[in-house]
């Protein structure tokens, strides 16, 4: 293979990954032209790559021409969970936490400056609360966000989190400095409890999952009504902290 050909293929591979990451950040289909504009790439090369990925099932093209992730991505996601001892352990721990408390247990990670719900166990409770895997939330409006922003400074947070994310929640408007200070306090305590951030009647308890180097790589979160929190905050906090520690013990150098 000629050197130029190898470089071209590598660039094409990069473009494919860029397209997948771009679509993964959006909950709706987009046009190939929008993809090209967002990636600042030539339309001709994006159209060619999209055609290949549609043919292989990694992308789906609607009759309107709009592009979304394809069925092969779902298959790969399932294969990853089957093959990942860490993810299997995380789901087991989340399910156990949900069963113990009767509430929603989540494993949340940082993705493109949003909180991503990687695992959601809705438990036996018959109330209206439900969590959806793949859901994305503004970091200032979540308990987990206090831990997921650990290690970032005020300039990075201000530059990467949209201003609307600090003000669009039902709670009081947040500020980057306040978010940092709450995160530092939470790190010292080892957990954080919030009320009315994501919705007026919702409370959350969260604790960090750390890898062997001590870095927060995910967060275990328990979601419930304010009334349930008022009745059970102490035992529930203990369960959440124990769950996060149990997963941390198996993390090694793994990161999401």
TORFITOR-800308 format. One record per residue (C-alpha): x, y, z; residue number from 0; residue in three letters. Coordinates in nm, 3 decimals. Layout:
+---------+---------+---------+-----+---------+
!       u !       v !       w ! num ! residuo !
+---------+---------+---------+-----+---------+
!       X !       Y !       Z ! NUM !     ala !
...
+---------+---------+---------+-----+---------+
# end
This chain:
+---------+---------+---------+-----+---------+
!       u !       v !       w ! num ! residuo !
+---------+---------+---------+-----+---------+
!   0.000 !   0.000 !   0.000 !   0 !     unk !
!   0.137 !   0.341 !  -0.097 !   1 !     unk !
!   0.195 !   0.588 !   0.184 !   2 !     unk !
!  -0.058 !   0.835 !   0.042 !   3 !     unk !
!  -0.322 !   0.564 !   0.015 !   4 !     unk !
!  -0.266 !   0.466 !   0.378 !   5 !     unk !
!  -0.303 !   0.826 !   0.494 !   6 !     unk !
!  -0.622 !   0.860 !   0.290 !   7 !     unk !
!  -0.774 !   0.551 !   0.446 !   8 !     unk !
!  -0.681 !   0.670 !   0.794 !   9 !     unk !
!  -0.847 !   1.004 !   0.724 !  10 !     unk !
!  -1.157 !   0.823 !   0.599 !  11 !     unk !
!  -1.166 !   0.614 !   0.916 !  12 !     unk !
!  -1.142 !   0.931 !   1.123 !  13 !     unk !
!  -1.435 !   1.076 !   0.930 !  14 !     unk !
!  -1.644 !   0.766 !   0.995 !  15 !     unk !
!  -1.578 !   0.791 !   1.367 !  16 !     unk !
!  -1.651 !   1.165 !   1.361 !  17 !     unk !
!  -1.987 !   1.096 !   1.196 !  18 !     unk !
!  -2.079 !   0.832 !   1.454 !  19 !     unk !
!  -1.984 !   1.061 !   1.743 !  20 !     unk !
!  -2.175 !   1.352 !   1.591 !  21 !     unk !
!  -2.493 !   1.147 !   1.546 !  22 !     unk !
!  -2.452 !   0.998 !   1.894 !  23 !     unk !
!  -2.483 !   1.350 !   2.038 !  24 !     unk !
!  -2.816 !   1.411 !   1.865 !  25 !     unk !
!  -3.157 !   1.266 !   1.942 !  26 !     unk !
!  -3.288 !   1.334 !   1.592 !  27 !     unk !
!  -3.193 !   1.254 !   1.235 !  28 !     unk !
!  -2.992 !   1.510 !   1.037 !  29 !     unk !
!  -2.905 !   1.563 !   0.674 !  30 !     unk !
!  -2.572 !   1.466 !   0.524 !  31 !     unk !
!  -2.518 !   1.834 !   0.451 !  32 !     unk !
!  -2.560 !   1.918 !   0.820 !  33 !     unk !
!  -2.304 !   1.652 !   0.906 !  34 !     unk !
!  -2.057 !   1.795 !   0.655 !  35 !     unk !
!  -2.108 !   2.148 !   0.788 !  36 !     unk !
!  -2.069 !   2.042 !   1.150 !  37 !     unk !
!  -1.751 !   1.847 !   1.077 !  38 !     unk !
!  -1.619 !   2.115 !   0.839 !  39 !     unk !
!  -1.558 !   1.841 !   0.584 !  40 !     unk !
!  -1.608 !   1.834 !   0.206 !  41 !     unk !
!  -1.965 !   1.734 !   0.121 !  42 !     unk !
!  -1.850 !   1.491 !  -0.145 !  43 !     unk !
!  -1.640 !   1.287 !   0.098 !  44 !     unk !
!  -1.912 !   1.289 !   0.366 !  45 !     unk !
!  -2.175 !   1.174 !   0.114 !  46 !     unk !
!  -1.948 !   0.889 !   0.002 !  47 !     unk !
!  -1.875 !   0.777 !   0.358 !  48 !     unk !
!  -2.242 !   0.802 !   0.456 !  49 !     unk !
!  -2.340 !   0.586 !   0.158 !  50 !     unk !
!  -2.093 !   0.317 !   0.266 !  51 !     unk !
!  -2.210 !   0.327 !   0.628 !  52 !     unk !
!  -2.577 !   0.306 !   0.525 !  53 !     unk !
!  -2.499 !   0.004 !   0.308 !  54 !     unk !
!  -2.322 !  -0.164 !   0.600 !  55 !     unk !
!  -2.605 !  -0.087 !   0.845 !  56 !     unk !
!  -2.408 !   0.151 !   1.066 !  57 !     unk !
!  -2.628 !   0.440 !   0.954 !  58 !     unk !
!  -2.993 !   0.458 !   0.852 !  59 !     unk !
!  -3.127 !   0.682 !   0.577 !  60 !     unk !
!  -3.494 !   0.778 !   0.600 !  61 !     unk !
!  -3.709 !   0.828 !   0.288 !  62 !     unk !
!  -3.661 !   1.202 !   0.341 !  63 !     unk !
!  -3.284 !   1.152 !   0.314 !  64 !     unk !
!  -3.213 !   1.231 !   0.679 !  65 !     unk !
!  -2.945 !   1.024 !   0.851 !  66 !     unk !
!  -2.947 !   0.856 !   1.192 !  67 !     unk !
!  -2.755 !   0.577 !   1.361 !  68 !     unk !
!  -2.828 !   0.235 !   1.213 !  69 !     unk !
!  -2.918 !  -0.105 !   1.358 !  70 !     unk !
!  -2.557 !  -0.226 !   1.355 !  71 !     unk !
!  -2.479 !   0.029 !   1.627 !  72 !     unk !
!  -2.739 !  -0.127 !   1.855 !  73 !     unk !
!  -2.592 !  -0.471 !   1.787 !  74 !     unk !
!  -2.242 !  -0.347 !   1.874 !  75 !     unk !
!  -2.371 !  -0.184 !   2.192 !  76 !     unk !
!  -2.527 !  -0.510 !   2.306 !  77 !     unk !
!  -2.207 !  -0.696 !   2.220 !  78 !     unk !
!  -2.004 !  -0.448 !   2.424 !  79 !     unk !
!  -2.223 !  -0.497 !   2.729 !  80 !     unk !
!  -2.205 !  -0.877 !   2.695 !  81 !     unk !
!  -1.828 !  -0.867 !   2.665 !  82 !     unk !
!  -1.753 !  -0.603 !   2.930 !  83 !     unk !
!  -1.712 !  -0.742 !   3.281 !  84 !     unk !
!  -1.725 !  -0.387 !   3.419 !  85 !     unk !
!  -2.054 !  -0.304 !   3.249 !  86 !     unk !
!  -2.210 !  -0.632 !   3.358 !  87 !     unk !
!  -2.098 !  -0.562 !   3.715 !  88 !     unk !
!  -2.234 !  -0.208 !   3.694 !  89 !     unk !
!  -2.575 !  -0.331 !   3.582 !  90 !     unk !
!  -2.580 !  -0.593 !   3.856 !  91 !     unk !
!  -2.499 !  -0.329 !   4.119 !  92 !     unk !
!  -2.757 !  -0.084 !   3.981 !  93 !     unk !
!  -3.025 !  -0.354 !   3.973 !  94 !     unk !
!  -2.944 !  -0.458 !   4.329 !  95 !     unk !
!  -2.961 !  -0.095 !   4.446 !  96 !     unk !
!  -3.296 !  -0.047 !   4.275 !  97 !     unk !
!  -3.433 !  -0.369 !   4.423 !  98 !     unk !
!  -3.321 !  -0.270 !   4.775 !  99 !     unk !
!  -3.472 !   0.076 !   4.761 ! 100 !     unk !
!  -3.761 !   0.041 !   4.518 ! 101 !     unk !
!  -3.631 !   0.350 !   4.337 ! 102 !     unk !
!  -3.458 !   0.432 !   4.009 ! 103 !     unk !
!  -3.085 !   0.351 !   4.008 ! 104 !     unk !
!  -2.861 !   0.494 !   3.736 ! 105 !     unk !
!  -2.501 !   0.478 !   3.624 ! 106 !     unk !
!  -2.419 !   0.818 !   3.477 ! 107 !     unk !
!  -2.113 !   0.924 !   3.279 ! 108 !     unk !
!  -1.981 !   1.242 !   3.120 ! 109 !     unk !
!  -2.032 !   1.266 !   2.744 ! 110 !     unk !
!  -1.978 !   1.583 !   2.541 ! 111 !     unk !
!  -2.040 !   1.803 !   2.847 ! 112 !     unk !
!  -2.371 !   1.639 !   2.926 ! 113 !     unk !
!  -2.471 !   1.374 !   3.177 ! 114 !     unk !
!  -2.541 !   1.051 !   2.989 ! 115 !     unk !
!  -2.754 !   0.781 !   3.153 ! 116 !     unk !
!  -2.554 !   0.470 !   3.065 ! 117 !     unk !
!  -2.753 !   0.226 !   3.280 ! 118 !     unk !
!  -3.101 !   0.272 !   3.425 ! 119 !     unk !
!  -3.279 !   0.025 !   3.650 ! 120 !     unk !
!  -3.635 !   0.140 !   3.720 ! 121 !     unk !
!  -3.706 !  -0.116 !   3.989 ! 122 !     unk !
!  -4.034 !  -0.251 !   4.121 ! 123 !     unk !
!  -4.189 !   0.085 !   4.211 ! 124 !     unk !
!  -4.522 !   0.154 !   4.042 ! 125 !     unk !
!  -4.487 !   0.533 !   4.053 ! 126 !     unk !
!  -4.470 !   0.745 !   3.740 ! 127 !     unk !
!  -4.094 !   0.806 !   3.754 ! 128 !     unk !
!  -3.893 !   0.637 !   3.483 ! 129 !     unk !
!  -3.537 !   0.676 !   3.354 ! 130 !     unk !
!  -3.427 !   0.596 !   2.999 ! 131 !     unk !
!  -3.084 !   0.468 !   2.905 ! 132 !     unk !
!  -2.921 !   0.710 !   2.663 ! 133 !     unk !
!  -3.094 !   1.012 !   2.816 ! 134 !     unk !
!  -2.885 !   1.330 !   2.832 ! 135 !     unk !
!  -2.917 !   1.607 !   3.088 ! 136 !     unk !
!  -2.753 !   1.941 !   3.156 ! 137 !     unk !
!  -2.476 !   1.891 !   3.411 ! 138 !     unk !
!  -2.571 !   2.188 !   3.635 ! 139 !     unk !
!  -2.918 !   2.038 !   3.676 ! 140 !     unk !
!  -2.809 !   1.696 !   3.806 ! 141 !     unk !
!  -2.664 !   1.556 !   4.127 ! 142 !     unk !
!  -2.419 !   1.346 !   3.924 ! 143 !     unk !
!  -2.291 !   1.659 !   3.752 ! 144 !     unk !
!  -2.127 !   1.768 !   4.077 ! 145 !     unk !
!  -1.892 !   1.470 !   4.048 ! 146 !     unk !
!  -1.864 !   1.440 !   3.669 ! 147 !     unk !
!  -1.705 !   1.787 !   3.648 ! 148 !     unk !
!  -1.435 !   1.696 !   3.897 ! 149 !     unk !
!  -1.092 !   1.798 !   3.768 ! 150 !     unk !
!  -1.215 !   2.073 !   3.536 ! 151 !     unk !
!  -1.149 !   2.438 !   3.610 ! 152 !     unk !
!  -1.381 !   2.736 !   3.589 ! 153 !     unk !
!  -1.257 !   2.836 !   3.243 ! 154 !     unk !
!  -1.318 !   2.489 !   3.096 ! 155 !     unk !
!  -1.665 !   2.466 !   3.248 ! 156 !     unk !
!  -1.764 !   2.814 !   3.130 ! 157 !     unk !
!  -1.630 !   2.750 !   2.779 ! 158 !     unk !
!  -1.793 !   2.411 !   2.726 ! 159 !     unk !
!  -2.126 !   2.411 !   2.911 ! 160 !     unk !
!  -2.387 !   2.623 !   2.726 ! 161 !     unk !
!  -2.519 !   2.918 !   2.925 ! 162 !     unk !
!  -2.873 !   2.781 !   2.888 ! 163 !     unk !
!  -2.775 !   2.469 !   3.082 ! 164 !     unk !
!  -2.721 !   2.684 !   3.390 ! 165 !     unk !
!  -3.064 !   2.849 !   3.373 ! 166 !     unk !
!  -3.312 !   2.612 !   3.204 ! 167 !     unk !
!  -3.377 !   2.384 !   3.500 ! 168 !     unk !
!  -3.670 !   2.421 !   3.740 ! 169 !     unk !
!  -3.439 !   2.507 !   4.029 ! 170 !     unk !
!  -3.252 !   2.829 !   4.093 ! 171 !     unk !
!  -3.011 !   2.935 !   3.815 ! 172 !     unk !
!  -2.664 !   2.792 !   3.867 ! 173 !     unk !
!  -2.323 !   2.948 !   3.811 ! 174 !     unk !
!  -1.999 !   2.778 !   3.713 ! 175 !     unk !
!  -1.826 !   2.880 !   4.035 ! 176 !     unk !
!  -2.116 !   2.753 !   4.246 ! 177 !     unk !
!  -2.109 !   2.424 !   4.057 ! 178 !     unk !
!  -1.737 !   2.383 !   4.126 ! 179 !     unk !
!  -1.777 !   2.461 !   4.496 ! 180 !     unk !
!  -2.065 !   2.215 !   4.533 ! 181 !     unk !
!  -1.856 !   1.953 !   4.354 ! 182 !     unk !
!  -1.562 !   2.003 !   4.590 ! 183 !     unk !
!  -1.788 !   1.976 !   4.894 ! 184 !     unk !
!  -1.946 !   1.660 !   4.751 ! 185 !     unk !
!  -1.603 !   1.504 !   4.691 ! 186 !     unk !
!  -1.514 !   1.558 !   5.057 ! 187 !     unk !
!  -1.843 !   1.408 !   5.179 ! 188 !     unk !
!  -1.836 !   1.121 !   4.932 ! 189 !     unk !
!  -2.195 !   1.181 !   4.819 ! 190 !     unk !
!  -2.436 !   1.457 !   4.726 ! 191 !     unk !
!  -2.811 !   1.499 !   4.775 ! 192 !     unk !
!  -3.019 !   1.737 !   4.563 ! 193 !     unk !
!  -3.385 !   1.839 !   4.544 ! 194 !     unk !
!  -3.572 !   2.015 !   4.267 ! 195 !     unk !
!  -3.286 !   2.034 !   4.019 ! 196 !     unk !
!  -3.407 !   1.811 !   3.736 ! 197 !     unk !
!  -3.776 !   1.856 !   3.829 ! 198 !     unk !
!  -3.948 !   2.035 !   4.120 ! 199 !     unk !
!  -4.064 !   1.718 !   4.294 ! 200 !     unk !
!  -3.758 !   1.500 !   4.230 ! 201 !     unk !
!  -3.469 !   1.430 !   4.468 ! 202 !     unk !
!  -3.142 !   1.252 !   4.389 ! 203 !     unk !
!  -2.861 !   1.092 !   4.586 ! 204 !     unk !
!  -2.532 !   1.040 !   4.402 ! 205 !     unk !
!  -2.189 !   0.895 !   4.481 ! 206 !     unk !
!  -1.876 !   0.874 !   4.263 ! 207 !     unk !
!  -1.732 !   0.564 !   4.099 ! 208 !     unk !
!  -1.354 !   0.597 !   4.094 ! 209 !     unk !
!  -1.089 !   0.398 !   3.910 ! 210 !     unk !
!  -0.760 !   0.281 !   4.058 ! 211 !     unk !
!  -0.601 !   0.625 !   4.014 ! 212 !     unk !
!  -0.884 !   0.790 !   4.209 ! 213 !     unk !
!  -1.040 !   0.959 !   3.908 ! 214 !     unk !
!  -1.419 !   0.986 !   3.903 ! 215 !     unk !
!  -1.520 !   0.796 !   3.589 ! 216 !     unk !
!  -1.893 !   0.751 !   3.658 ! 217 !     unk !
!  -2.159 !   0.819 !   3.919 ! 218 !     unk !
!  -2.416 !   0.595 !   4.084 ! 219 !     unk !
!  -2.740 !   0.788 !   4.133 ! 220 !     unk !
!  -3.070 !   0.710 !   4.302 ! 221 !     unk !
!  -3.375 !   0.906 !   4.182 ! 222 !     unk !
!  -3.695 !   0.941 !   4.387 ! 223 !     unk !
!  -3.973 !   1.177 !   4.487 ! 224 !     unk !
!  -3.907 !   1.443 !   4.749 ! 225 !     unk !
!  -4.148 !   1.269 !   4.986 ! 226 !     unk !
!  -3.960 !   0.941 !   4.957 ! 227 !     unk !
!  -3.630 !   1.122 !   5.013 ! 228 !     unk !
!  -3.766 !   1.286 !   5.328 ! 229 !     unk !
!  -3.861 !   0.945 !   5.467 ! 230 !     unk !
!  -3.557 !   0.740 !   5.361 ! 231 !     unk !
!  -3.261 !   0.972 !   5.295 ! 232 !     unk !
!  -3.027 !   0.821 !   5.555 ! 233 !     unk !
!  -3.052 !   0.450 !   5.461 ! 234 !     unk !
!  -3.073 !   0.533 !   5.090 ! 235 !     unk !
!  -2.755 !   0.742 !   5.107 ! 236 !     unk !
!  -2.575 !   0.451 !   5.272 ! 237 !     unk !
!  -2.693 !   0.214 !   4.997 ! 238 !     unk !
!  -2.579 !   0.451 !   4.721 ! 239 !     unk !
!  -2.234 !   0.503 !   4.874 ! 240 !     unk !
!  -2.191 !   0.127 !   4.921 ! 241 !     unk !
!  -2.292 !   0.062 !   4.560 ! 242 !     unk !
!  -2.043 !   0.318 !   4.428 ! 243 !     unk !
!  -1.765 !   0.172 !   4.641 ! 244 !     unk !
!  -1.845 !  -0.181 !   4.523 ! 245 !     unk !
!  -1.816 !  -0.079 !   4.158 ! 246 !     unk !
!  -1.504 !   0.130 !   4.224 ! 247 !     unk !
!  -1.332 !  -0.176 !   4.371 ! 248 !     unk !
!  -1.354 !  -0.351 !   4.033 ! 249 !     unk !
!  -1.273 !  -0.057 !   3.806 ! 250 !     unk !
!  -0.895 !  -0.092 !   3.777 ! 251 !     unk !
!  -0.782 !   0.160 !   3.515 ! 252 !     unk !
!  -1.111 !   0.137 !   3.322 ! 253 !     unk !
!  -1.271 !   0.459 !   3.205 ! 254 !     unk !
!  -1.587 !   0.533 !   3.009 ! 255 !     unk !
+---------+---------+---------+-----+---------+
# end
